[in-house]
Amino acid sequence: MGSAAALPLDRQSTPLHLEKTKLQFCLLPKRRPLLVQRYLHKPYLISGSKFDLRIYVYVTSYDPLRIYLFSDGLVRFASCKYSPSMKSLGNKFMHLTNYSVNKKNAEYQANADETACQGHKWALKALWNYLSQKGVNSDAIWEKIKDVVVKTIISSEPYVTSLLKMYVRRSYSCHELFGFDIMLDENLKPWVLEVNISPSLHSNSPLDISIKGQMIRDLLNLAGFVLPNTEDIISSSSSSSSSTTSLPSSPRDKSQMTPEHFTAQKMKKAYYLAQKTPDQEFYASVLDVLTPDDVRVLVEMEDEFSRRGQFERIFPSRIASRYLRFFDQPRYFNILTTQWEQKYHGNKLKGVDLLRSWCYKGFHTGAISDSAPVWSLPTSLLTVPKGDTALNAFFKSETSKLGKPVSSKDSEDTGKEPILSSQLLPVIKNSGQPSRLSASPTFQSTGDCLLAAVSP
């Protein structure tokens, strides 16, 4: 994504300066998308110098959306003291904070100590300590940074998700590390300068090695690489010479589910996406009766969370419901995961035990016993838009295939599952042998993995 920063203009700009500015705009390309940014002319200064923050953000999944924020980062200073004067605009060592630029300045000072507030590059945690000593609430700044990160990722979500559906064979193969460049203004409000899809991982100093090394180790553990099934490899090689563009079906489509449960699963997704003005009480009911797809997605989410290291998951979170309104269109699994996190954030073990009990029964693979509850349309609450004839027809045809609606008592019973937290789940044996790789020999999860191996 190209970008062009708009330079500040004095209110008393001379005709010559205005003519030069007009010439600059004439040189801009006219057939290429551009991003124009307002110059942040009153930044927060430390020792008279500008600085920005390099924040590492890891998106492990787009549907459902899962965003992680690394707890540490880099603070990069301009190597000349800042001046808002128009005469100083040509001084790149004053207005730019990039390390690649400032390291060429003879006055640049390196910093090898991640705890020290010295030189022109600090650790993010050192900055928080510095601000705390000045009486600044650094936790409040961090919360604001989380907020702008989540909103920025959501703004690109519809474009990325649509491309995923067209071109990505397996959803777990799409994950990205982003480098967010954030600047604080004079009021300590964070502003996103740019987002890098390939943040530099070069380590030129002990400070870089300490922060980036830990981040990379935790990222590889968090990624939880999945080895493809043998049949998928054979299928991929045999279809490479074919001209068709259709992708193979996902493993979820291959589960041997009863027609009744398969229909209920489709109807549940359609029902929760059909509501025009849903409230919190309505969204919370998505957890009353879980489908095999629900359990599988929640298992993957909790299993991934246990490997997070120094990453913090900022979406979904206990407050993530507030962000659902910013999505271009609602996603069923985003509703599911945000409600799950809101309910079990304060008691992770209870939620994990519930999922573990379902997995022991093979529920997530589609192996469903007769005693398993079936989600049914709550007819007393159903509010399908009158104009949506297709959805009305779908509900009408599918309702006849299902049994009676699930009562509140049935919903309560689904939560009364055996406590199995002291045991590991057996390996789920499918056609392939997917496994997870740990990048650190000392890595230990905060809890037992829900699945020793999860089929992708």
The 8 nearest C-alpha neighbors of each residue, nearest first, counted from 0:
[[1, 2, 33, 34, 32, 195, 194, 193],
 [2, 0, 33, 34, 3, 32, 31, 35],
 [1, 3, 34, 33, 35, 0, 4, 36],
 [2, 4, 35, 34, 5, 33, 36, 1],
 [3, 5, 36, 35, 6, 2, 37, 38],
 [4, 6, 37, 36, 35, 38, 3, 7],
 [5, 7, 38, 4, 8, 37, 88, 36],
 [8, 6, 38, 5, 9, 40, 85, 37],
 [7, 9, 10, 6, 12, 85, 11, 17],
 [8, 10, 12, 11, 7, 85, 13, 84],
 [9, 11, 12, 8, 13, 7, 17, 85],
 [12, 10, 9, 13, 8, 14, 16, 17],
 [13, 11, 9, 10, 16, 17, 14, 8],
 [12, 14, 16, 15, 17, 11, 18, 9],
 [15, 13, 17, 16, 18, 12, 19, 11],
 [16, 14, 18, 13, 17, 19, 12, 20],
 [15, 17, 19, 13, 18, 14, 20, 12],
 [16, 18, 20, 14, 19, 15, 21, 13],
 [19, 17, 21, 15, 16, 20, 14, 22],
 [20, 18, 22, 16, 17, 21, 23, 15],
 [19, 21, 17, 23, 22, 18, 16, 24],
 [22, 20, 18, 24, 23, 19, 17, 25],
 [21, 23, 25, 19, 20, 24, 18, 26],
 [24, 22, 20, 26, 21, 25, 19, 27],
 [23, 25, 21, 26, 27, 22, 20, 19],
 [26, 24, 22, 23, 27, 21, 28, 20],
 [25, 27, 24, 23, 28, 22, 29, 21],
 [26, 28, 24, 25, 29, 23, 3, 33],
 [29, 27, 30, 31, 26, 25, 33, 32],
 [28, 30, 31, 27, 32, 26, 33, 25],
 [31, 29, 28, 32, 33, 27, 26, 1],
 [30, 32, 29, 28, 33, 1, 27, 0],
 [33, 31, 30, 34, 1, 29, 0, 28],
 [34, 32, 2, 1, 31, 35, 3, 0],
 [33, 35, 2, 3, 36, 1, 32, 4],
 [36, 34, 3, 4, 5, 2, 33, 37],
 [37, 35, 4, 5, 38, 34, 3, 2],
 [36, 38, 5, 39, 4, 35, 6, 7],
 [37, 39, 40, 6, 5, 36, 7, 4],
 [40, 38, 41, 42, 37, 184, 182, 190],
 [39, 41, 38, 42, 83, 7, 184, 37],
 [42, 40, 39, 185, 184, 43, 83, 44],
 [43, 41, 184, 185, 183, 40, 44, 39],
 [42, 44, 185, 184, 183, 187, 41, 49],
 [45, 43, 48, 47, 49, 42, 46, 50],
 [44, 46, 47, 48, 49, 43, 50, 76],
 [47, 45, 48, 44, 80, 49, 81, 43],
 [46, 48, 80, 45, 44, 81, 49, 79],
 [49, 47, 80, 81, 44, 45, 46, 77],
 [50, 48, 44, 77, 76, 81, 42, 43],
 [51, 49, 76, 75, 96, 77, 48, 74],
 [50, 52, 182, 75, 181, 74, 96, 180],
 [53, 51, 74, 181, 180, 73, 54, 182],
 [54, 52, 180, 73, 179, 72, 178, 74],
 [53, 55, 179, 72, 178, 52, 180, 56],
 [56, 54, 178, 69, 177, 68, 179, 53],
 [57, 55, 68, 177, 67, 176, 178, 69],
 [56, 58, 176, 67, 175, 66, 177, 59],
 [59, 57, 66, 175, 174, 60, 65, 67],
 [58, 60, 174, 65, 57, 66, 175, 222],
 [61, 59, 64, 65, 58, 62, 174, 63],
 [60, 62, 64, 63, 160, 65, 156, 59],
 [63, 61, 64, 60, 332, 160, 333, 330],
 [62, 64, 332, 61, 333, 60, 65, 330],
 [63, 65, 61, 62, 60, 333, 66, 314],
 [64, 66, 60, 314, 59, 58, 315, 63],
 [67, 65, 58, 314, 313, 312, 57, 59],
 [66, 68, 312, 57, 311, 313, 56, 310],
 [67, 69, 56, 311, 310, 55, 312, 70],
 [70, 68, 310, 55, 71, 309, 311, 56],
 [69, 71, 309, 310, 68, 311, 72, 124],
 [72, 70, 123, 69, 124, 210, 122, 73],
 [71, 73, 123, 54, 53, 122, 210, 55],
 [72, 74, 122, 53, 123, 52, 121, 75],
 [73, 75, 52, 121, 120, 123, 51, 122],
 [76, 74, 120, 50, 51, 96, 119, 73],
 [77, 75, 50, 119, 96, 49, 120, 78],
 [76, 78, 96, 93, 49, 79, 92, 95],
 [77, 79, 92, 107, 101, 76, 93, 119],
 [80, 78, 93, 92, 77, 81, 48, 106],
 [79, 81, 48, 47, 93, 82, 78, 77],
 [82, 80, 48, 93, 47, 49, 79, 83],
 [81, 83, 84, 80, 87, 93, 85, 94],
 [84, 82, 85, 40, 81, 87, 41, 88],
 [83, 85, 86, 82, 87, 88, 81, 9],
 [86, 84, 87, 88, 83, 9, 7, 8],
 [85, 87, 84, 88, 89, 83, 90, 82],
 [88, 86, 85, 89, 90, 84, 82, 83],
 [89, 87, 90, 85, 86, 94, 84, 91],
 [88, 90, 87, 91, 86, 94, 93, 85],
 [91, 89, 92, 88, 93, 87, 94, 95],
 [90, 92, 94, 93, 95, 89, 88, 100],
 [93, 91, 90, 78, 79, 77, 101, 95],
 [94, 92, 79, 91, 77, 90, 81, 95],
 [93, 95, 91, 92, 90, 96, 77, 81],
 [96, 94, 91, 97, 92, 93, 77, 100],
 [95, 97, 77, 76, 75, 50, 98, 51],
 [98, 96, 100, 99, 95, 101, 75, 77],
 [97, 99, 101, 100, 102, 96, 75, 76],
 [98, 100, 97, 102, 101, 103, 96, 95],
 [101, 99, 98, 97, 102, 103, 92, 95],
 [100, 102, 98, 103, 104, 92, 99, 78],
 [101, 103, 104, 100, 98, 107, 99, 105],
 [104, 102, 101, 100, 105, 107, 99, 106],
 [103, 105, 106, 101, 107, 102, 78, 92],
 [104, 106, 107, 103, 102, 108, 101, 78],
 [107, 105, 104, 108, 78, 79, 102, 103],
 [106, 108, 104, 105, 78, 102, 101, 109],
 [109, 107, 118, 119, 106, 110, 78, 120],
 [108, 110, 118, 119, 107, 120, 111, 117],
 [111, 109, 118, 112, 120, 117, 108, 119],
 [110, 112, 206, 205, 204, 113, 109, 207],
 [113, 111, 115, 114, 110, 206, 205, 121],
 [112, 114, 206, 122, 115, 111, 121, 125],
 [115, 113, 125, 112, 116, 122, 124, 121],
 [116, 114, 112, 117, 113, 125, 121, 110],
 [117, 115, 121, 125, 114, 118, 126, 129],
 [116, 118, 115, 110, 119, 121, 120, 108],
 [117, 119, 108, 110, 109, 120, 116, 121],
 [120, 118, 76, 108, 75, 109, 78, 107],
 [119, 121, 75, 74, 118, 110, 76, 109],
 [122, 120, 74, 73, 116, 123, 125, 113],
 [121, 123, 73, 125, 113, 124, 74, 72],
 [124, 122, 72, 73, 126, 125, 71, 74],
 [123, 125, 127, 126, 122, 71, 128, 72],
 [124, 126, 128, 122, 123, 114, 127, 129],
 [127, 125, 129, 123, 124, 128, 130, 122],
 [126, 128, 124, 130, 129, 125, 137, 131],
 [129, 127, 131, 125, 126, 130, 132, 124],
 [128, 130, 126, 132, 127, 131, 125, 133],
 [131, 129, 133, 135, 127, 132, 128, 126],
 [132, 130, 135, 134, 128, 133, 129, 127],
 [131, 133, 129, 130, 134, 128, 135, 127],
 [134, 132, 130, 131, 135, 129, 128, 136],
 [133, 135, 131, 132, 130, 136, 137, 129],
 [136, 134, 131, 130, 133, 137, 132, 127],
 [137, 135, 138, 139, 131, 134, 140, 130],
 [136, 138, 140, 139, 127, 135, 131, 141],
 [139, 137, 141, 140, 136, 142, 127, 143],
 [138, 140, 142, 137, 141, 136, 143, 144],
 [141, 139, 137, 143, 138, 142, 144, 136],
 [140, 142, 144, 138, 143, 139, 137, 145],
 [143, 141, 145, 139, 144, 140, 138, 146],
 [144, 142, 146, 140, 141, 145, 139, 147],
 [143, 145, 141, 147, 146, 142, 148, 189],
 [146, 144, 142, 148, 143, 147, 149, 141],
 [145, 147, 143, 144, 149, 148, 150, 142],
 [148, 146, 150, 144, 149, 145, 151, 143],
 [149, 147, 151, 145, 146, 150, 144, 152],
 [148, 150, 152, 146, 151, 147, 153, 145],
 [151, 149, 153, 147, 148, 152, 154, 146],
 [152, 150, 148, 154, 153, 149, 147, 155],
 [151, 153, 149, 154, 150, 155, 148, 156],
 [152, 154, 156, 150, 155, 151, 149, 326],
 [155, 153, 151, 152, 156, 150, 326, 157],
 [156, 154, 153, 152, 158, 157, 159, 151],
 [155, 157, 153, 159, 158, 154, 160, 152],
 [158, 156, 160, 159, 155, 161, 327, 154],
 [159, 157, 161, 156, 160, 155, 162, 154],
 [158, 160, 162, 156, 161, 157, 163, 155],
 [159, 161, 163, 157, 162, 158, 156, 164],
 [160, 162, 164, 158, 163, 159, 157, 165],
 [163, 161, 165, 159, 164, 160, 166, 158],
 [164, 162, 167, 160, 165, 166, 161, 159],
 [163, 165, 161, 162, 166, 167, 160, 168],
 [166, 164, 162, 163, 167, 161, 246, 245],
 [165, 167, 163, 164, 162, 168, 246, 244],
 [168, 166, 163, 169, 164, 165, 170, 173],
 [167, 169, 246, 166, 170, 247, 172, 249],
 [170, 168, 171, 167, 172, 249, 455, 173],
 [169, 171, 172, 173, 167, 168, 60, 163],
 [172, 170, 173, 169, 60, 174, 455, 59],
 [171, 173, 170, 169, 174, 167, 168, 225],
 [174, 172, 171, 170, 60, 175, 59, 167],
 [175, 173, 59, 58, 60, 172, 171, 176],
 [174, 176, 58, 57, 177, 59, 173, 196],
 [175, 177, 57, 56, 58, 196, 178, 55],
 [178, 176, 196, 56, 195, 55, 57, 179],
 [177, 179, 195, 55, 198, 54, 194, 53],
 [180, 178, 194, 54, 53, 181, 177, 193],
 [181, 179, 53, 192, 193, 52, 191, 194],
 [180, 182, 191, 52, 190, 192, 51, 179],
 [183, 181, 51, 190, 189, 52, 184, 191],
 [184, 182, 189, 187, 188, 43, 42, 190],
 [183, 185, 42, 43, 187, 186, 188, 41],
 [184, 186, 43, 42, 187, 41, 183, 188],
 [185, 187, 184, 188, 43, 183, 42, 189],
 [188, 186, 183, 184, 185, 189, 43, 140],
 [187, 189, 183, 184, 186, 190, 140, 185],
 [190, 188, 183, 182, 181, 144, 187, 184],
 [189, 191, 182, 181, 183, 192, 188, 184],
 [192, 190, 181, 193, 180, 182, 189, 179],
 [193, 191, 180, 181, 190, 182, 194, 179],
 [194, 192, 180, 191, 179, 195, 181, 178],
 [193, 195, 179, 178, 180, 177, 196, 192],
 [196, 194, 178, 197, 198, 177, 179, 193],
 [195, 197, 177, 198, 194, 178, 176, 175],
 [196, 198, 195, 199, 177, 178, 176, 200],
 [199, 197, 178, 195, 196, 200, 177, 176],
 [198, 200, 201, 197, 178, 202, 195, 211],
 [199, 201, 202, 198, 211, 207, 197, 215],
 [202, 200, 199, 203, 207, 211, 208, 198],
 [201, 203, 207, 208, 204, 200, 211, 205],
 [202, 204, 201, 207, 205, 208, 206, 200],
 [203, 205, 206, 207, 202, 111, 208, 110],
 [206, 204, 208, 111, 207, 209, 203, 112],
 [205, 207, 111, 204, 209, 113, 208, 112],
 [208, 206, 202, 204, 210, 205, 209, 211],
 [209, 207, 205, 212, 202, 211, 206, 210],
 [208, 210, 206, 207, 212, 211, 205, 213],
 [211, 209, 207, 213, 212, 208, 214, 206],
 [210, 212, 214, 208, 213, 207, 209, 215],
 [213, 211, 208, 215, 214, 209, 210, 216],
 [212, 214, 216, 211, 215, 210, 217, 209],
 [213, 215, 211, 217, 212, 216, 218, 210],
 [216, 214, 218, 212, 217, 213, 211, 219],
 [215, 217, 213, 219, 218, 214, 438, 212],
 [218, 216, 220, 214, 308, 215, 219, 221],
 [219, 217, 215, 221, 220, 216, 214, 222],
 [220, 218, 222, 221, 216, 217, 438, 215],
 [219, 221, 217, 437, 218, 222, 223, 438],
 [220, 222, 218, 306, 307, 219, 223, 217],
 [221, 223, 219, 220, 224, 218, 59, 303],
 [224, 222, 435, 221, 220, 436, 225, 219],
 [225, 223, 435, 222, 436, 226, 434, 219],
 [224, 226, 433, 434, 435, 227, 223, 455],
 [225, 227, 433, 434, 224, 228, 432, 435],
 [228, 226, 433, 225, 229, 231, 232, 431],
 [227, 229, 431, 231, 230, 432, 232, 226],
 [230, 228, 232, 231, 431, 233, 227, 430],
 [229, 231, 233, 228, 232, 234, 431, 430],
 [230, 232, 234, 228, 229, 233, 235, 227],
 [233, 231, 235, 229, 230, 234, 236, 228],
 [234, 232, 230, 236, 235, 231, 237, 229],
 [235, 233, 231, 237, 232, 236, 230, 238],
 [234, 236, 232, 238, 233, 237, 231, 239],
 [237, 235, 239, 233, 238, 234, 232, 240],
 [236, 238, 234, 235, 239, 233, 240, 241],
 [237, 239, 241, 235, 240, 236, 234, 243],
 [240, 238, 236, 241, 237, 235, 242, 234],
 [241, 239, 238, 242, 237, 236, 243, 235],
 [240, 242, 238, 239, 243, 237, 244, 236],
 [243, 241, 244, 240, 239, 238, 245, 237],
 [244, 242, 241, 245, 238, 246, 240, 239],
 [243, 245, 246, 242, 241, 166, 165, 238],
 [246, 244, 243, 247, 165, 166, 248, 242],
 [245, 247, 168, 244, 248, 166, 167, 165],
 [248, 246, 249, 245, 168, 234, 231, 235],
 [247, 249, 252, 246, 250, 253, 251, 168],
 [248, 250, 251, 252, 247, 253, 169, 455],
 [251, 249, 253, 252, 455, 248, 254, 454],
 [250, 252, 249, 253, 254, 292, 364, 248],
 [251, 253, 250, 249, 254, 248, 255, 256],
 [252, 254, 250, 251, 255, 249, 248, 256],
 [255, 253, 365, 251, 256, 252, 364, 250],
 [254, 256, 365, 253, 366, 257, 364, 252],
 [257, 255, 365, 254, 261, 258, 260, 366],
 [256, 258, 259, 260, 261, 255, 367, 365],
 [259, 257, 261, 260, 262, 256, 263, 400],
 [258, 260, 262, 257, 261, 263, 401, 400],
 [261, 259, 263, 257, 262, 258, 264, 373],
 [260, 262, 258, 264, 263, 259, 256, 257],
 [263, 261, 265, 259, 264, 260, 258, 266],
 [264, 262, 260, 266, 265, 261, 374, 267],
 [263, 265, 261, 267, 262, 266, 290, 260],
 [266, 264, 262, 268, 263, 267, 269, 261],
 [265, 267, 263, 269, 268, 264, 270, 262],
 [266, 268, 270, 264, 269, 265, 263, 271],
 [269, 267, 265, 266, 270, 271, 331, 272],
 [270, 268, 266, 272, 267, 271, 273, 265],
 [269, 271, 267, 273, 268, 272, 266, 274],
 [272, 270, 268, 273, 269, 274, 267, 331],
 [271, 273, 269, 270, 274, 268, 331, 329],
 [274, 272, 270, 271, 269, 275, 383, 384],
 [273, 275, 277, 272, 276, 271, 382, 383],
 [274, 276, 277, 273, 384, 272, 383, 382],
 [277, 275, 274, 278, 273, 281, 382, 279],
 [278, 276, 274, 281, 275, 282, 279, 280],
 [279, 277, 281, 280, 282, 276, 283, 274],
 [278, 280, 282, 281, 283, 277, 320, 284],
 [281, 279, 283, 282, 278, 284, 277, 285],
 [280, 282, 278, 279, 283, 284, 277, 285],
 [281, 283, 279, 284, 280, 285, 278, 277],
 [284, 282, 280, 285, 281, 338, 279, 286],
 [283, 285, 287, 286, 282, 281, 280, 288],
 [286, 284, 283, 287, 282, 335, 288, 281],
 [285, 287, 284, 288, 289, 283, 339, 335],
 [288, 286, 410, 284, 285, 289, 411, 413],
 [287, 289, 286, 374, 410, 290, 372, 285],
 [290, 288, 293, 286, 294, 287, 291, 374],
 [289, 291, 293, 292, 264, 294, 288, 374],
 [292, 290, 363, 294, 293, 362, 365, 295],
 [293, 291, 295, 290, 294, 296, 363, 251],
 [294, 292, 290, 296, 291, 295, 289, 297],
 [295, 293, 297, 291, 292, 296, 363, 298],
 [294, 296, 292, 298, 363, 293, 297, 291],
 [297, 295, 299, 293, 298, 294, 292, 300],
 [296, 298, 300, 294, 299, 295, 301, 293],
 [299, 297, 295, 301, 300, 296, 302, 294],
 [300, 298, 302, 296, 297, 301, 303, 295],
 [299, 301, 297, 303, 298, 302, 304, 296],
 [302, 300, 304, 298, 303, 299, 297, 305],
 [301, 303, 299, 305, 304, 300, 448, 449],
 [302, 304, 300, 301, 305, 306, 299, 221],
 [305, 303, 301, 307, 306, 302, 300, 312],
 [304, 306, 444, 445, 302, 303, 307, 446],
 [307, 305, 221, 444, 304, 303, 308, 220],
 [306, 308, 310, 304, 221, 305, 309, 217],
 [309, 307, 217, 310, 306, 221, 220, 305],
 [310, 308, 70, 69, 307, 311, 217, 214],
 [311, 309, 69, 307, 68, 308, 67, 70],
 [312, 310, 68, 67, 313, 69, 309, 70],
 [311, 313, 67, 314, 66, 68, 310, 316],
 [312, 314, 316, 67, 66, 315, 311, 68],
 [315, 313, 316, 66, 65, 312, 319, 64],
 [314, 316, 337, 319, 313, 65, 336, 340],
 [315, 317, 319, 314, 318, 313, 340, 337],
 [316, 318, 341, 340, 319, 344, 315, 337],
 [319, 317, 316, 320, 321, 341, 315, 337],
 [320, 318, 316, 321, 315, 322, 317, 337],
 [321, 319, 322, 323, 318, 337, 338, 317],
 [320, 322, 319, 323, 318, 324, 325, 337],
 [321, 323, 320, 324, 325, 319, 326, 150],
 [324, 322, 325, 320, 321, 326, 329, 319],
 [325, 323, 322, 326, 321, 329, 327, 320],
 [324, 326, 323, 322, 327, 153, 150, 154],
 [327, 325, 328, 324, 323, 329, 153, 154],
 [326, 328, 157, 325, 329, 154, 156, 324],
 [327, 329, 326, 330, 157, 325, 324, 323],
 [330, 328, 326, 272, 331, 327, 323, 333],
 [331, 329, 333, 332, 328, 334, 272, 63],
 [330, 332, 334, 333, 268, 335, 272, 329],
 [331, 333, 335, 63, 334, 330, 336, 62],
 [334, 332, 63, 336, 330, 335, 331, 337],
 [333, 335, 331, 332, 337, 336, 338, 330],
 [334, 336, 332, 333, 338, 337, 339, 331],
 [335, 337, 339, 333, 338, 334, 332, 340],
 [338, 336, 315, 340, 339, 334, 335, 319],
 [339, 337, 341, 335, 336, 340, 283, 342],
 [340, 338, 336, 342, 341, 337, 343, 335],
 [341, 339, 344, 337, 343, 342, 317, 338],
 [340, 342, 317, 338, 339, 344, 343, 337],
 [341, 343, 339, 340, 344, 338, 345, 317],
 [342, 344, 346, 340, 347, 345, 350, 341],
 [345, 343, 340, 346, 341, 347, 342, 317],
 [344, 346, 343, 347, 342, 341, 340, 317],
 [347, 345, 343, 348, 344, 349, 350, 342],
 [346, 348, 350, 343, 349, 344, 351, 345],
 [349, 347, 351, 350, 346, 352, 420, 343],
 [348, 350, 352, 347, 351, 346, 353, 343],
 [351, 349, 353, 347, 352, 348, 343, 354],
 [350, 352, 348, 354, 353, 349, 355, 347],
 [353, 351, 355, 349, 350, 354, 420, 418],
 [352, 354, 350, 356, 351, 355, 416, 349],
 [355, 353, 351, 357, 356, 352, 358, 350],
 [354, 356, 352, 358, 357, 353, 351, 449],
 [355, 357, 359, 353, 354, 358, 352, 416],
 [358, 356, 354, 360, 355, 362, 359, 361],
 [357, 359, 361, 355, 360, 356, 362, 363],
 [360, 358, 356, 361, 357, 355, 424, 362],
 [359, 361, 358, 357, 362, 356, 366, 367],
 [362, 360, 358, 366, 359, 364, 363, 357],
 [361, 363, 366, 365, 360, 367, 357, 364],
 [364, 362, 291, 295, 365, 361, 294, 358],
 [365, 363, 362, 361, 366, 254, 291, 251],
 [364, 366, 256, 254, 362, 363, 255, 367],
 [367, 365, 362, 361, 364, 256, 255, 368],
 [368, 366, 362, 365, 371, 369, 256, 361],
 [369, 367, 370, 371, 366, 362, 360, 372],
 [368, 370, 371, 367, 372, 373, 366, 257],
 [369, 371, 368, 372, 367, 373, 413, 360],
 [372, 370, 368, 369, 367, 373, 362, 413],
 [373, 371, 370, 374, 288, 409, 413, 405],
 [374, 372, 375, 260, 371, 263, 288, 405],
 [373, 375, 263, 288, 405, 372, 376, 267],
 [376, 374, 404, 405, 377, 373, 263, 401],
 [375, 377, 378, 404, 374, 398, 381, 267],
 [378, 376, 379, 380, 404, 381, 375, 405],
 [377, 379, 381, 380, 376, 404, 382, 375],
 [378, 380, 377, 381, 376, 382, 404, 406],
 [381, 379, 378, 377, 382, 376, 281, 383],
 [380, 382, 378, 379, 383, 377, 376, 270],
 [383, 381, 380, 384, 274, 273, 385, 378],
 [382, 384, 381, 385, 273, 391, 274, 387],
 [385, 383, 387, 386, 382, 273, 274, 391],
 [386, 384, 387, 383, 388, 391, 382, 390],
 [385, 387, 384, 388, 383, 391, 389, 390],
 [386, 388, 384, 385, 390, 389, 391, 383],
 [389, 387, 391, 390, 386, 392, 385, 384],
 [388, 390, 392, 391, 387, 393, 386, 394],
 [389, 391, 393, 392, 388, 387, 394, 383],
 [392, 390, 388, 394, 393, 389, 395, 387],
 [391, 393, 395, 389, 390, 394, 388, 396],
 [394, 392, 390, 396, 391, 395, 397, 389],
 [395, 393, 397, 391, 392, 396, 398, 390],
 [394, 396, 392, 398, 393, 397, 391, 399],
 [397, 395, 393, 394, 398, 399, 392, 400],
 [396, 398, 394, 400, 399, 395, 393, 262],
 [399, 397, 400, 401, 395, 394, 396, 376],
 [398, 400, 397, 401, 396, 395, 402, 394],
 [401, 399, 398, 397, 259, 402, 396, 262],
 [402, 400, 398, 399, 259, 375, 403, 397],
 [401, 403, 404, 400, 375, 399, 398, 373],
 [402, 404, 405, 375, 401, 376, 406, 377],
 [405, 403, 375, 377, 376, 406, 402, 374],
 [404, 406, 375, 409, 403, 374, 407, 410],
 [405, 407, 409, 408, 404, 410, 403, 377],
 [406, 408, 410, 409, 411, 405, 287, 412],
 [409, 407, 411, 406, 410, 412, 405, 413],
 [408, 410, 412, 406, 407, 411, 405, 413],
 [411, 409, 407, 287, 408, 413, 412, 288],
 [410, 412, 408, 409, 413, 414, 407, 415],
 [411, 413, 409, 415, 414, 410, 408, 416],
 [414, 412, 410, 411, 415, 409, 416, 288],
 [413, 415, 412, 411, 416, 353, 410, 287],
 [416, 414, 412, 413, 417, 411, 353, 418],
 [415, 417, 414, 353, 356, 418, 413, 352],
 [418, 416, 419, 356, 415, 352, 353, 355],
 [419, 417, 352, 420, 416, 356, 353, 421],
 [418, 420, 421, 422, 352, 417, 356, 355],
 [421, 419, 422, 352, 418, 348, 423, 355],
 [420, 422, 419, 423, 418, 447, 352, 446],
 [423, 421, 420, 419, 424, 447, 425, 355],
 [424, 422, 425, 447, 421, 448, 449, 451],
 [423, 425, 450, 449, 451, 426, 422, 359],
 [426, 424, 427, 423, 451, 450, 359, 452],
 [425, 427, 451, 452, 428, 424, 450, 453],
 [428, 426, 425, 452, 429, 453, 451, 450],
 [429, 427, 426, 430, 432, 431, 452, 454],
 [428, 430, 431, 427, 432, 454, 228, 433],
 [429, 431, 228, 428, 432, 230, 229, 454],
 [432, 430, 228, 429, 229, 433, 227, 230],
 [431, 433, 228, 434, 430, 429, 226, 428],
 [434, 432, 226, 225, 452, 431, 454, 227],
 [435, 433, 452, 225, 226, 432, 436, 224],
 [434, 436, 223, 224, 225, 437, 433, 452],
 [437, 435, 223, 224, 438, 434, 220, 225],
 [438, 436, 220, 439, 435, 440, 442, 219],
 [437, 439, 220, 219, 216, 436, 440, 217],
 [438, 440, 442, 441, 437, 216, 220, 217],
 [439, 441, 442, 438, 437, 443, 436, 216],
 [442, 440, 439, 443, 438, 437, 444, 216],
 [443, 441, 439, 440, 444, 437, 438, 220],
 [444, 442, 441, 445, 306, 446, 440, 305],
 [443, 445, 305, 446, 306, 442, 447, 448],
 [446, 444, 305, 443, 447, 306, 304, 448],
 [447, 445, 444, 305, 448, 443, 449, 302],
 [446, 448, 449, 423, 444, 445, 420, 422],
 [449, 447, 450, 302, 451, 446, 423, 305],
 [448, 450, 302, 355, 447, 424, 298, 451],
 [451, 449, 452, 448, 424, 453, 426, 425],
 [450, 452, 426, 448, 424, 425, 449, 453],
 [451, 453, 450, 434, 426, 433, 427, 454],
 [454, 452, 450, 455, 433, 451, 427, 434],
 [453, 455, 433, 452, 429, 250, 431, 427],
 [454, 453, 250, 225, 171, 433, 169, 227]]
